[in-house]
Amino acid sequence: MHALLLCLAVAQTPAPATAGSFRFGLDSWLDGPDRHGFRCEVSGAGSRLVLAYQGEGPPGGAAPGSLAFGLSTPWISAGTLAPAGLIRETANPLGFGPESDVFRENTGFALDGSVASPQRTAVLLMPVPGRLGLFCREGSGGGRQMGCFARAGPANGFVLEGFAALASPAVDARQEQWYARLSPFPGALLAQSSARLLLDLPRTAASLTLGVSGGGRSPPGTFLHAWVRMGEDAATAAFFLGLVDGSYTTLSGDGSLELLKASGTFAVRRSFGAAELSCSVGVGQPPFAPGGAPTGAPTGAPGGYLATAGSAGASIERVYARGAAGSVRTRLEAQRSIRMEPDGSRSDSVDCTASLIARVRRLEVEAGASTDGAGARARASARWMPAGPVPLASLDVRFDCRDPAALLSAEARVRIERGGGTISLGAGIEELPLARAGRPVDDLVRALRFHVGWETLRAYRPPARAPPP
């Protein structure tokens, strides 16, 4: 309640003396009998203020909750911040595909402000907004990360970015996240730096990234990324190639499970449909075995292999127009993945998805099903989208048959838009077992979800100044 009063007080503070508008929003939710919370946000004139709370146990109970606070301005940001650009790229060097925006997004931090988010608390100073930044961030499992980044555009379409940071990850946290194919983090101070050259033109974008890591007890390691994207909306092609040295260590003390990754996509889009092809190949790091035997290899097995994974997929989309009344859109997707483990074992899987979207005037209905051989999932949703400022309603239903007892999820939302404001209401259930012996009433109570949101937009203008005498 004290946090909510603080948000309301902030919303009533005078706005800066520039013409524009400020937005105030409040969302609250209740997830079964154990979780509840709210999120309050005020934004305007390039700044945002976020306050979020999530509690455990019944509302009003004595169980402690989590509070997240965030402030973002062009010159300083503090709170729960999400990394972007080089900071996100160096933290997971081979974790992105060719269609990801991480290779061209600006390096820095964005205000997240969510208590349920994996992002961590950070403070960001921007002496030169958009060009130069200094940050201090809470590390994963303890410790601190401190660094800086810079961005320059020496020519039209060319961007040069640099990033450098120091960290002291906790040794215990790294031991809890042991990977069979990697050596554990030995501790001590870590240093990391990277640079990226980006060419960003209307029909062509390409980037080249080089990163280096090292530490008091960690040998130097490097990674290299090459990414290119060509074409426009009618036809696009994107390719990615990444190489990581076995000694490369992120600021969290983690190494990379992969040594090489290459992937590509090609898509063609027309008014009547689209087609897309994708492929990916990854090669894992050599097994880590202090005693000399390959990790995971059975007794008497021959020399270990490098873990290798490959996938190929295709999707086809077709649109059937029905004049001004509506349209029908169908989409089929299939992907085959093959993986070979260090001991020589092999696994093969095929994922298939089919979906249909039909729109008739203001009503849109979507249905889809997917399977990976081990189970199946089905989903159906409907949305009513009126033309005027009247309620917008939606209903979403999902079935997950992967579990021995099928799980049902359903959500209904109503959004009312009026001049200068919006009200949203929602209720539903999340992963309710349909057939299970025990306490079905208790299962239903724990699956219930409720949501209430309110948002207003107010205009402000600088106060009129009296003319000088």
C-alpha positions in Angstrom: 0.0 0.0 0.0 2.8 2.4 0.8 4.4 1.7 -2.6 1.0 2.3 -4.3 0.7 5.7 -2.6 4.2 6.6 -3.7 3.2 5.9 -7.3 0.1 8.0 -7.0 2.1 10.9 -5.5 4.7 10.7 -8.3 1.9 10.8 -10.9 0.7 14.1 -9.5 4.1 15.8 -9.5 4.4 18.7 -12.0 5.6 17.7 -15.4 8.7 19.3 -17.0 8.2 22.6 -18.7 8.0 21.3 -22.2 5.0 20.6 -24.4 4.0 17.0 -24.6 2.2 14.3 -22.6 2.8 12.0 -19.7 1.4 8.5 -19.3 0.5 6.9 -16.0 -0.4 3.2 -15.8 -1.2 0.7 -13.1 -1.5 -3.1 -13.4 -2.3 -5.6 -10.7 -2.5 -9.4 -10.7 -3.4 -12.3 -8.6 -2.0 -15.8 -9.4 -3.8 -18.4 -7.3 -3.6 -18.1 -3.5 0.2 -17.7 -3.4 1.3 -14.9 -5.7 0.1 -11.3 -6.2 1.6 -8.0 -7.2 1.3 -4.8 -9.1 3.2 -2.6 -11.5 3.0 1.2 -11.7 4.6 3.3 -14.4 4.9 7.0 -15.1 6.6 8.1 -18.4 7.0 11.3 -20.3 9.5 13.7 -21.8 12.0 10.8 -22.5 11.9 9.6 -18.8 10.3 6.6 -17.1 9.6 5.7 -13.5 8.6 2.1 -12.7 7.6 0.5 -9.4 6.7 -3.1 -9.2 5.9 -5.5 -6.3 5.4 -9.2 -6.1 4.3 -11.0 -2.9 4.2 -14.6 -1.8 1.1 -15.9 0.0 -2.4 -14.4 0.4 -2.7 -10.6 0.0 -2.2 -9.0 3.4 -0.2 -12.0 4.7 3.1 -11.8 6.6 5.1 -13.5 3.8 7.8 -11.1 2.4 7.6 -9.8 -1.1 9.9 -8.5 -3.8 10.0 -4.8 -4.7 11.6 -3.5 -7.9 12.2 0.2 -8.6 13.4 1.7 -11.8 14.2 5.2 -13.1 15.3 6.0 -16.6 16.3 9.4 -18.0 18.6 10.3 -21.0 21.5 10.8 -18.5 21.0 8.3 -15.7 19.1 5.0 -15.2 18.8 2.8 -12.1 16.9 -0.2 -11.1 16.2 -3.5 -12.9 17.9 -2.9 -16.3 18.0 -5.2 -19.3 21.2 -5.3 -21.3 21.3 -4.7 -25.1 23.7 -4.8 -27.9 27.3 -5.8 -27.2 26.6 -6.5 -23.5 23.9 -9.0 -24.4 26.0 -10.5 -27.3 29.1 -11.1 -25.2 27.1 -12.7 -22.4 25.9 -15.5 -24.7 28.2 -15.6 -27.7 26.5 -18.4 -29.7 23.0 -18.1 -28.3 21.5 -16.0 -31.1 20.3 -16.8 -34.6 20.7 -14.8 -37.8 17.2 -13.2 -37.4 18.0 -11.8 -34.0 18.2 -8.0 -33.6 21.1 -8.2 -31.1 23.7 -7.7 -33.8 22.4 -4.3 -34.8 20.8 -2.9 -31.6 22.4 -0.1 -29.7 24.7 -1.1 -26.8 23.4 -0.1 -23.4 20.6 -0.9 -20.9 16.9 -0.5 -21.0 14.6 -0.1 -18.0 12.8 -3.4 -17.3 11.4 -2.9 -13.8 9.8 -6.3 -13.5 10.2 -8.4 -10.3 9.6 -11.6 -12.3 12.3 -10.8 -14.8 15.8 -12.4 -14.8 17.4 -9.0 -15.3 19.5 -7.7 -12.4 19.8 -4.4 -10.6 22.1 -1.9 -12.3 23.1 1.8 -12.3 23.8 3.4 -15.7 25.4 6.9 -16.2 25.3 8.4 -19.7 27.6 11.5 -19.8 26.9 11.6 -23.6 23.4 10.2 -24.2 23.5 7.5 -26.9 27.3 7.7 -27.2 29.1 7.0 -23.9 27.9 5.1 -20.9 29.3 3.8 -17.5 27.5 1.1 -15.5 27.7 -0.9 -12.3 25.6 -4.1 -12.3 24.8 -6.9 -9.9 26.4 -10.1 -11.0 24.8 -13.5 -11.4 25.1 -15.3 -8.0 26.8 -12.4 -6.3 29.6 -9.9 -7.0 29.6 -6.8 -9.2 30.1 -6.0 -12.8 31.5 -2.6 -13.7 32.2 -1.4 -17.2 31.8 1.2 -19.9 30.7 1.3 -23.6 31.0 3.8 -26.4 29.3 4.3 -29.8 30.5 6.4 -32.7 29.3 6.8 -36.3 32.3 7.8 -38.4 30.4 7.7 -41.7 26.8 7.4 -42.9 25.6 3.8 -42.3 28.8 2.8 -40.4 28.8 2.4 -36.6 31.7 1.5 -34.3 31.0 0.2 -30.8 33.3 -0.8 -27.9 32.6 -2.4 -24.6 34.9 -3.2 -21.6 34.0 -4.5 -18.1 35.4 -6.1 -15.0 33.6 -8.6 -12.7 34.2 -10.8 -9.7 31.8 -13.8 -10.0 31.2 -15.9 -6.9 33.0 -19.3 -7.1 30.1 -21.2 -5.3 27.6 -20.0 -7.8 29.6 -21.3 -10.7 30.0 -24.7 -9.0 26.2 -25.0 -8.7 25.9 -24.5 -12.4 28.3 -27.3 -13.3 28.4 -28.4 -17.0 29.7 -31.8 -17.8 31.7 -30.6 -20.8 33.2 -27.5 -19.2 35.8 -27.0 -16.5 34.4 -25.1 -13.4 35.1 -21.4 -12.9 38.3 -21.1 -10.7 37.4 -17.7 -9.3 39.3 -14.4 -9.1 38.8 -11.2 -11.1 37.5 -11.4 -14.8 38.0 -8.8 -17.5 36.2 -8.7 -20.8 36.3 -6.4 -23.9 34.7 -6.4 -27.3 34.3 -4.3 -30.4 31.8 -4.3 -33.2 31.8 -2.7 -36.7 28.3 -2.4 -38.1 27.1 -1.5 -41.5 23.4 -0.6 -41.4 21.9 0.4 -44.7 18.2 0.2 -45.9 18.6 -3.1 -47.8 21.9 -4.4 -46.3 23.1 -4.8 -42.8 26.3 -6.6 -41.6 28.4 -6.7 -38.4 31.7 -8.1 -37.3 32.3 -8.6 -33.6 35.5 -9.6 -31.7 35.5 -10.3 -28.0 38.4 -11.1 -25.6 38.2 -12.4 -22.0 40.8 -13.1 -19.3 41.3 -13.1 -15.6 43.6 -13.8 -12.7 43.0 -17.6 -12.8 41.5 -17.8 -16.3 43.5 -18.1 -19.5 42.7 -15.6 -22.4 39.8 -16.5 -24.6 38.2 -15.0 -27.7 35.1 -15.2 -29.8 34.3 -13.9 -33.3 30.9 -13.2 -34.9 30.1 -12.4 -38.5 26.5 -11.5 -39.4 24.9 -10.3 -42.6 21.3 -9.6 -43.6 20.2 -8.7 -47.1 17.0 -7.9 -49.0 13.8 -6.2 -48.1 10.3 -7.3 -47.1 9.6 -9.2 -50.3 12.7 -11.4 -50.0 15.3 -11.6 -47.2 18.4 -13.7 -46.4 20.4 -13.7 -43.2 23.5 -15.6 -42.2 25.5 -16.0 -39.0 28.9 -17.6 -38.2 30.3 -17.7 -34.7 33.6 -19.1 -33.3 34.4 -19.3 -29.6 37.7 -20.3 -28.0 37.5 -23.0 -25.4 38.9 -20.5 -22.8 36.4 -17.7 -23.3 34.6 -16.8 -20.1 31.6 -14.5 -19.7 31.3 -11.9 -16.9 29.2 -14.5 -15.0 32.0 -17.0 -15.0 30.4 -19.2 -17.6 32.0 -20.8 -20.6 30.5 -21.6 -24.0 29.2 -25.2 -24.6 29.7 -24.7 -28.3 32.9 -24.2 -30.3 31.3 -23.2 -33.7 27.9 -22.3 -34.9 26.7 -21.5 -38.4 23.1 -20.8 -39.3 21.1 -19.1 -42.1 17.6 -18.3 -43.2 16.0 -17.4 -46.4 12.4 -16.0 -46.7 10.2 -15.0 -49.6 7.0 -13.0 -48.9 4.2 -12.1 -51.2 0.7 -10.8 -50.7 -0.8 -14.3 -51.1 1.7 -16.0 -48.8 5.3 -16.6 -47.7 7.9 -19.4 -47.6 11.0 -19.7 -45.3 13.9 -22.1 -45.1 16.4 -22.3 -42.3 19.4 -24.4 -41.3 21.9 -24.5 -38.4 25.0 -26.5 -37.5 26.8 -26.4 -34.1 29.9 -28.1 -32.9 30.5 -28.5 -29.1 33.6 -27.9 -27.0 35.9 -30.9 -26.3 34.8 -32.9 -23.3 36.4 -31.8 -20.0 37.8 -34.8 -18.1 40.4 -34.3 -15.3 41.2 -38.0 -15.3 41.7 -38.2 -19.1 38.6 -40.1 -20.1 35.9 -38.4 -22.1 33.1 -37.1 -19.9 30.0 -39.3 -20.2 31.8 -42.0 -22.2 30.9 -45.6 -21.1 33.6 -47.9 -19.9 35.6 -49.4 -22.8 34.2 -46.9 -25.3 36.5 -45.5 -28.0 37.8 -41.9 -28.0 35.2 -39.3 -27.4 33.5 -37.2 -30.1 32.8 -33.5 -30.3 29.1 -32.9 -29.5 27.5 -31.9 -32.8 24.0 -30.6 -33.5 22.2 -29.8 -36.7 18.8 -28.7 -37.8 16.9 -27.9 -40.9 13.4 -26.4 -41.1 10.8 -25.0 -43.5 7.6 -23.1 -43.2 4.9 -22.2 -45.7 2.2 -19.6 -45.3 -0.8 -19.1 -47.5 -3.4 -16.3 -47.4 -6.9 -16.7 -48.9 -8.6 -13.3 -49.2 -12.3 -13.1 -48.9 -12.8 -9.6 -50.0 -13.5 -6.9 -47.5 -15.3 -9.3 -45.2 -12.2 -11.1 -44.1 -9.4 -13.6 -44.9 -8.0 -17.0 -44.0 -4.4 -17.6 -43.3 -2.8 -21.1 -42.9 0.8 -21.8 -41.8 2.7 -25.1 -41.8 6.1 -25.5 -40.1 8.4 -28.5 -39.8 11.9 -28.8 -38.3 14.2 -31.8 -38.0 17.0 -31.8 -35.4 19.9 -34.3 -35.1 22.4 -34.3 -32.2 25.4 -36.5 -31.5 26.7 -36.6 -28.0 30.4 -37.0 -27.0 30.0 -40.7 -26.3 28.8 -41.3 -29.9 25.1 -41.6 -29.1 22.7 -39.9 -31.5 19.2 -38.5 -31.1 16.8 -37.4 -33.8 13.6 -35.3 -33.4 11.0 -33.8 -35.7 8.8 -30.8 -34.7 5.6 -30.0 -36.7 3.2 -27.1 -36.2 0.0 -26.2 -38.1 -2.0 -23.1 -37.5 -5.0 -21.3 -39.0 -6.2 -17.7 -38.6 -9.6 -16.6 -39.9 -10.8 -13.1 -39.8 -14.4 -12.2 -40.5 -15.1 -8.5 -40.2 -14.3 -7.6 -36.5 -13.8 -11.2 -35.3 -10.5 -13.0 -35.5 -10.2 -16.7 -34.7 -6.9 -18.6 -34.4 -6.3 -22.4 -33.9 -3.1 -24.3 -33.9 -1.5 -27.6 -33.0 2.1 -28.8 -32.6 3.9 -32.0 -31.8 7.5 -33.1 -31.3 6.9 -36.9 -31.1 6.8 -37.0 -27.3 3.5 -35.1 -26.9 1.1 -32.7 -28.5 -0.2 -29.2 -27.8 -3.3 -27.4 -29.1 -4.4 -23.8 -28.9 -7.5 -21.8 -29.8 -8.2 -18.1 -29.4 -10.7 -15.5 -30.5 -10.6 -11.7 -30.6 -13.3 -9.2 -31.1 -11.9 -5.9 -32.5 -14.6 -3.2 -32.8 -14.0 0.0 -34.8 -14.9 2.6 -32.2 -13.7 3.2 -28.6 -15.7 0.3 -27.2 -14.6 -2.9 -25.4 -12.1 -5.1 -27.2 -12.5 -8.7 -26.0 -10.2 -11.7 -26.4 -10.4 -15.4 -25.4 -7.4 -17.7 -25.4 -7.5 -21.5 -24.7 -4.5 -23.9 -24.7 -4.2 -27.7 -24.2 -0.9 -29.3 -23.3 -1.0 -33.1 -23.7 2.7 -33.6 -23.0 2.0 -34.5 -19.3 0.2 -37.8 -18.5 -2.6 -35.5 -17.3 -3.5 -33.0 -19.9 -3.1 -29.4 -18.8 -5.6 -26.7 -19.7 -4.9 -22.9 -19.8 -7.5 -20.3 -20.6 -7.6 -16.5 -20.4 -10.2 -13.9 -21.2 -9.5 -10.2 -21.5 -11.5 -7.1 -22.0 -9.9 -3.8 -23.0 -11.9 -0.6 -22.9 -10.3 2.4 -24.7 -11.6 5.9 -24.2 -10.2 9.3 -25.0 -7.0 9.7 -22.9 -7.2 6.4 -21.1 -7.5 2.6 -21.1 -8.9 0.0 -18.7 -8.1 -3.7 -19.1 -9.6 -6.6 -17.1 -8.5 -10.2 -17.3 -9.2 -13.6 -15.7 -8.2 -17.1 -16.5 -6.6 -20.4 -15.4 -3.0 -21.5 -16.0 -2.0 -25.2 -16.4 -5.0 -26.8 -14.7 -4.8 -30.7 -14.7 -7.9 -32.1 -16.5 -7.8 -35.6 -15.0 -5.8 -36.3 -11.9 -6.7 -38.0 -8.7 -6.3 -35.9 -5.5 -7.7 -32.5 -4.8 -9.2 -31.0 -8.0 -10.7 -28.0 -6.1 -7.3 -27.1 -4.8 -5.8 -27.4 -8.2 -8.4 -25.0 -9.6 -7.7 -22.4 -6.9 -4.0 -22.5 -7.5 -4.5 -22.1 -11.3 -6.7 -19.0 -11.1 -5.3 -15.8 -12.6 -6.7 -12.3 -12.4 -5.5 -9.0 -13.9 -6.7 -5.4 -13.6 -5.0 -2.5 -15.5 -5.5 1.2 -15.9 -3.7 3.7 -18.0 -4.2 7.4 -18.6 -2.6 9.9 -20.9 -2.5 13.6 -20.0 -1.2 16.5 -22.0 0.9 19.2 -20.3 2.2 22.5 -21.6 4.8 24.9 -20.1 3.3 27.6 -17.9 2.8 31.0 -19.6 5.4 33.5 -18.7 4.6 37.1 -18.0 6.1 39.5 -20.5 9.1 41.4 -19.1 8.3 44.9 -17.8 
